[in-house]
Amino acid sequence: MSKLPPTLGLVLAGGLARRMGGGDKALLRIGTATILERVLDRLAPQCARIILNANGDPGRFGFTQLPVVADEVPDFAGPLAGVLAGLDWAAAHAPDTAWIASVPGDCPFLPRDLVAQLDQARATKSAELAVASSGEQTHPVIGLWSVRLRDELRQALVVEGVRKIDRWTARYPLATVSWPTTPLDPFFNANTVADIAEADRLAALDDR
């Protein structure tokens, strides 16, 4: 951590889980822990601080003892709204933090070197942003964001109506870091009931 700039970890836990009939995916259990607990176990050691982005009653995440920040952009504007909420929180509460690392709340097997790898790629390429990829698929929600871009992101979201992450990141120098998918894809995410069953199987391998 000493070689990294102070980085705020942002867990985007505000998904609607439509394919599971609603509710909080992050609070579902995989093996002996919830998905969120697994995410935090992997991300927290990599960051100076962690916050959650979620709408609705923040009390359901009270067990984490972490700040819960809601979207300011209305009508569930998607993950970019969550990223903006994180950037605004960092500017207000952690002014020494120039970067935030965002991850979804439904990825229980995140790399333990995620932030270091993204930061190295960002610095090497003098990029404003960095994102993760695996298996020839980019994961734009999993990325490193410059706090100084928050007003430009607000303009894109509120005035221009931009919702797709890659449409916004295409405006800036972008570094992409790829991870292998064996023995498992570190960016496996649980979207369906079948995914939860598969995550249970993978967790047994990951916990060895």
PyMOL commands that set and color helices and strands:
alter all, ss='L'
color gray80, all
select helices_A, chain A and resi 18-20+25-27+35-46+58-64+79-93+114-124+147-159+165-169+193-206
alter helices_A, ss='H'
color red, helices_A
select strands_A, chain A and resi 7-12+29-30+33-34+49-53+68-69+99-104+129-134+137-146+174-179
alter strands_A, ss='S'
color yellow, strands_A
deselect
rebuild
show_as cartoon
